[in-house]
């Protein structure tokens, strides 16, 4: 299957697929039940956005069953995948890269969301980091501003790249000089982490999403070479899901520089996920 030349490719670096459920049933133990969002639906969304590449993150609603993710990667070589593993023998890590997998996802969050069915923990990440490095995989981490100052020293010492999801779950009410956001910017500026510029989940309770722009701009200033963008399609557990094209437009408006926009959508993710 031929691809668009790398210079013209644009990546959506965070999405999930679900179903069809008669072939890929959800795990019995799960924290949510999403409507179907199939491979066909996702590829159509990418086409509407003018995207040529995508990264699918294994959803916790599928528990330890990665069949859907791996089958989708086999059918769609333009896509890449992120698994969720809690031990080195759960999946054959060294074989995953050849199947299109590039990372494993972990959670280190404060409050009620700290542990949930189907997730892998911070301790799992610390234990698995050497095996991931040996397999040529990086880590993706869902964390927040309360946890980042505490875990920052260990993040700097890990033997693998780490990608922080959802802009570090910023709390815009604390402002751009909070300890958590400062820790994120410092890690990014030092080249210790990558960050997914996916802001909207942090803005759902805000009447004006423009309050997120200063956070976005500070991350761009800190280290534009280690930023990527993710749609977070199909926008799980949100009463009124946003239009994905509007989220891409918001990212474009906030980034301002066309060259930086293309870098974050194109060459950066190509380095990370290709």
TIVO-332201 format. One record per residue (C-alpha): residue number from 1; x, y, z. Coordinates in steps of 0.001 Angstrom, whole numbers, plus 500000, padded with zeros to 6 digits. Example, Ala and Ser with C-alpha at 12.3 -4.5 7.8 and 13.67 -1.06 7.14 Angstrom:
residues 2
{1; {512300; 495500; 507800}}
{2; {513670; 498940; 507140}}
END
This chain:
residues 274
{1; {500000; 500000; 500000}}
{2; {501546; 503308; 498969}}
{3; {501518; 506324; 501245}}
{4; {501576; 510034; 500707}}
{5; {505201; 511310; 500763}}
{6; {506302; 511908; 504354}}
{7; {506609; 515669; 503820}}
{8; {502887; 515839; 503019}}
{9; {501632; 513452; 505684}}
{10; {499611; 514619; 508662}}
{11; {499121; 512504; 511764}}
{12; {496309; 512177; 514290}}
{13; {498224; 510772; 517260}}
{14; {495447; 509775; 519655}}
{15; {492243; 507910; 518840}}
{16; {490377; 504709; 519688}}
{17; {488274; 502232; 517719}}
{18; {485435; 500022; 518991}}
{19; {483552; 497194; 517364}}
{20; {481754; 495836; 515522}}
{21; {480741; 494235; 518794}}
{22; {479622; 490918; 517353}}
{23; {483272; 490340; 516393}}
{24; {485078; 492393; 519040}}
{25; {483032; 492314; 522269}}
{26; {483980; 494596; 525147}}
{27; {485507; 493265; 528352}}
{28; {483055; 492178; 531031}}
{29; {484885; 494317; 533584}}
{30; {485046; 497872; 532255}}
{31; {484431; 501420; 533432}}
{32; {482379; 502584; 530419}}
{33; {480381; 501221; 527480}}
{34; {480973; 503235; 524297}}
{35; {478936; 503159; 521107}}
{36; {480663; 501469; 518144}}
{37; {483378; 503530; 516443}}
{38; {484801; 501251; 513794}}
{39; {487911; 501172; 511650}}
{40; {485820; 502359; 508702}}
{41; {484460; 505274; 510742}}
{42; {487944; 506287; 511841}}
{43; {489442; 506183; 508360}}
{44; {486550; 508305; 507088}}
{45; {487186; 510844; 509856}}
{46; {490884; 510998; 508964}}
{47; {490008; 511619; 505335}}
{48; {487635; 514445; 506266}}
{49; {490420; 516101; 508261}}
{50; {492973; 515683; 505501}}
{51; {494983; 513284; 507647}}
{52; {496927; 510390; 506154}}
{53; {498255; 508665; 509292}}
{54; {496829; 507792; 512688}}
{55; {497744; 506344; 516079}}
{56; {495221; 504088; 517807}}
{57; {495411; 503671; 521573}}
{58; {494096; 500414; 523032}}
{59; {491023; 501349; 525111}}
{60; {490551; 500095; 528660}}
{61; {487047; 498858; 527761}}
{62; {488733; 495979; 525924}}
{63; {490740; 494921; 528962}}
{64; {493679; 492716; 527995}}
{65; {492221; 491702; 524605}}
{66; {494213; 493513; 521900}}
{67; {492585; 491657; 518980}}
{68; {490831; 494697; 517554}}
{69; {493908; 496912; 517721}}
{70; {496247; 494358; 516180}}
{71; {493760; 493344; 513461}}
{72; {493230; 497007; 512562}}
{73; {496970; 497635; 512323}}
{74; {497356; 494619; 510049}}
{75; {494555; 495852; 507795}}
{76; {495723; 499484; 507817}}
{77; {499523; 499807; 507580}}
{78; {499222; 503612; 507604}}
{79; {498194; 503363; 511268}}
{80; {500285; 502813; 514392}}
{81; {499235; 501398; 517760}}
{82; {499652; 501807; 521509}}
{83; {499052; 498762; 523721}}
{84; {498325; 498475; 527446}}
{85; {500400; 495902; 529323}}
{86; {500940; 495259; 533011}}
{87; {503686; 492641; 532688}}
{88; {506391; 491702; 530205}}
{89; {504761; 488359; 529386}}
{90; {501289; 489740; 528677}}
{91; {502168; 490363; 525029}}
{92; {505264; 489406; 522997}}
{93; {506829; 492861; 523265}}
{94; {509680; 492242; 520839}}
{95; {507239; 491176; 518098}}
{96; {504932; 494169; 518463}}
{97; {506974; 496714; 516527}}
{98; {506729; 494634; 513348}}
{99; {502945; 494680; 513840}}
{100; {502767; 498473; 513886}}
{101; {502847; 499002; 517650}}
{102; {505087; 501804; 518871}}
{103; {504234; 502302; 522551}}
{104; {502563; 501084; 525723}}
{105; {500251; 503293; 527740}}
{106; {500249; 503780; 531496}}
{107; {498250; 505835; 533992}}
{108; {499549; 507876; 536922}}
{109; {496674; 510105; 537958}}
{110; {495504; 511676; 541184}}
{111; {492096; 511345; 542766}}
{112; {489319; 508974; 541777}}
{113; {490761; 508291; 538339}}
{114; {494028; 506932; 539689}}
{115; {493200; 503274; 539062}}
{116; {490566; 501906; 536715}}
{117; {489767; 498619; 535008}}
{118; {492025; 497836; 532076}}
{119; {494756; 500346; 532909}}
{120; {498474; 499905; 533585}}
{121; {500017; 501769; 536499}}
{122; {503058; 503949; 537159}}
{123; {504675; 501001; 538933}}
{124; {504038; 498892; 535823}}
{125; {505855; 501518; 533757}}
{126; {508863; 501551; 536049}}
{127; {509062; 497769; 535946}}
{128; {508549; 497455; 532177}}
{129; {510715; 500354; 530953}}
{130; {513811; 498200; 530272}}
{131; {511764; 495610; 528366}}
{132; {510063; 498344; 526338}}
{133; {513445; 499840; 525499}}
{134; {514677; 496428; 524385}}
{135; {511614; 496060; 522157}}
{136; {512046; 499508; 520578}}
{137; {508870; 500875; 522140}}
{138; {508196; 504086; 524041}}
{139; {505716; 504872; 526828}}
{140; {502614; 507004; 526805}}
{141; {501493; 508362; 530160}}
{142; {498128; 509712; 531253}}
{143; {498891; 511891; 534254}}
{144; {498034; 515282; 535742}}
{145; {499422; 518356; 537418}}
{146; {499175; 516926; 540922}}
{147; {501338; 513944; 540029}}
{148; {503855; 515492; 537620}}
{149; {506062; 517320; 540163}}
{150; {506352; 514092; 542163}}
{151; {507218; 511800; 539259}}
{152; {509330; 514234; 537210}}
{153; {512713; 513009; 538550}}
{154; {511910; 509390; 537629}}
{155; {510649; 510414; 534199}}
{156; {514023; 511994; 533487}}
{157; {515824; 508741; 534250}}
{158; {513719; 506311; 532208}}
{159; {515510; 504574; 529307}}
{160; {512670; 505256; 526854}}
{161; {510871; 508278; 525432}}
{162; {507678; 509198; 527320}}
{163; {504696; 510914; 525707}}
{164; {502366; 512815; 528054}}
{165; {498729; 512530; 526999}}
{166; {496103; 515287; 527022}}
{167; {498583; 518118; 527696}}
{168; {499218; 516739; 531166}}
{169; {495522; 517142; 532110}}
{170; {496135; 520817; 532824}}
{171; {493922; 522628; 535320}}
{172; {493412; 525967; 533623}}
{173; {491925; 527458; 536804}}
{174; {495383; 527267; 538427}}
{175; {496992; 529340; 535687}}
{176; {500082; 528671; 533568}}
{177; {502519; 529061; 536464}}
{178; {501168; 526217; 538624}}
{179; {503646; 523633; 539914}}
{180; {502161; 520913; 537732}}
{181; {502256; 522871; 534498}}
{182; {505725; 524215; 535286}}
{183; {506900; 520628; 535768}}
{184; {505426; 519651; 532400}}
{185; {507072; 522588; 530619}}
{186; {510419; 521892; 532274}}
{187; {510306; 518212; 531271}}
{188; {509394; 519171; 527720}}
{189; {512015; 521905; 527444}}
{190; {514687; 519479; 528652}}
{191; {513729; 516920; 526033}}
{192; {512655; 514407; 528695}}
{193; {509077; 514034; 527426}}
{194; {506882; 514553; 524398}}
{195; {503414; 516109; 524811}}
{196; {500188; 515492; 522935}}
{197; {498485; 518822; 522246}}
{198; {494954; 517667; 522946}}
{199; {493445; 520352; 525136}}
{200; {489678; 520089; 524992}}
{201; {489079; 517607; 527832}}
{202; {490719; 520116; 530156}}
{203; {488351; 522858; 528976}}
{204; {484942; 521188; 529104}}
{205; {483883; 523146; 532214}}
{206; {485085; 526453; 530791}}
{207; {482592; 528742; 529016}}
{208; {485373; 530083; 526800}}
{209; {487931; 527572; 525556}}
{210; {490324; 530388; 524656}}
{211; {491605; 530197; 528247}}
{212; {493582; 527155; 527075}}
{213; {495523; 529079; 524471}}
{214; {498234; 530410; 526812}}
{215; {498998; 526845; 527942}}
{216; {499226; 525638; 524350}}
{217; {501496; 528535; 523386}}
{218; {503808; 527985; 526334}}
{219; {504276; 524329; 525375}}
{220; {505019; 525329; 521783}}
{221; {507604; 527807; 523040}}
{222; {509160; 525234; 525383}}
{223; {510064; 522652; 522737}}
{224; {508116; 522481; 519451}}
{225; {510223; 519528; 518269}}
{226; {508579; 517175; 520788}}
{227; {504915; 518025; 520324}}
{228; {502251; 516057; 518450}}
{229; {498496; 516504; 518042}}
{230; {495710; 514048; 518800}}
{231; {492004; 514226; 518035}}
{232; {490971; 511946; 520946}}
{233; {488253; 510591; 518600}}
{234; {485561; 509345; 519270}}
{235; {485531; 511629; 522350}}
{236; {484545; 509086; 524979}}
{237; {482266; 509796; 527928}}
{238; {481377; 513331; 526876}}
{239; {477699; 514291; 526835}}
{240; {478063; 516520; 523768}}
{241; {481168; 515427; 521859}}
{242; {483012; 518199; 520023}}
{243; {483356; 518241; 516244}}
{244; {486762; 516787; 515437}}
{245; {487383; 519249; 512608}}
{246; {486746; 522093; 515074}}
{247; {489410; 520670; 517396}}
{248; {491905; 520584; 514539}}
{249; {491013; 524167; 513661}}
{250; {491498; 525194; 517295}}
{251; {494968; 523635; 517268}}
{252; {495795; 525426; 514009}}
{253; {494550; 528787; 515285}}
{254; {496489; 528499; 518542}}
{255; {499703; 527373; 516882}}
{256; {499602; 530411; 514565}}
{257; {502760; 529571; 512600}}
{258; {502037; 527456; 509495}}
{259; {505534; 525973; 509658}}
{260; {505096; 524897; 513270}}
{261; {501646; 523543; 512493}}
{262; {503074; 521309; 509782}}
{263; {505968; 520256; 512020}}
{264; {503638; 519189; 514840}}
{265; {501217; 517430; 512498}}
{266; {503844; 515939; 510210}}
{267; {507560; 515606; 510839}}
{268; {507371; 515303; 514643}}
{269; {505002; 512321; 514728}}
{270; {506840; 510726; 511803}}
{271; {509990; 510671; 513978}}
{272; {508114; 509281; 516957}}
{273; {505798; 506724; 515367}}
{274; {507302; 505760; 512002}}
END
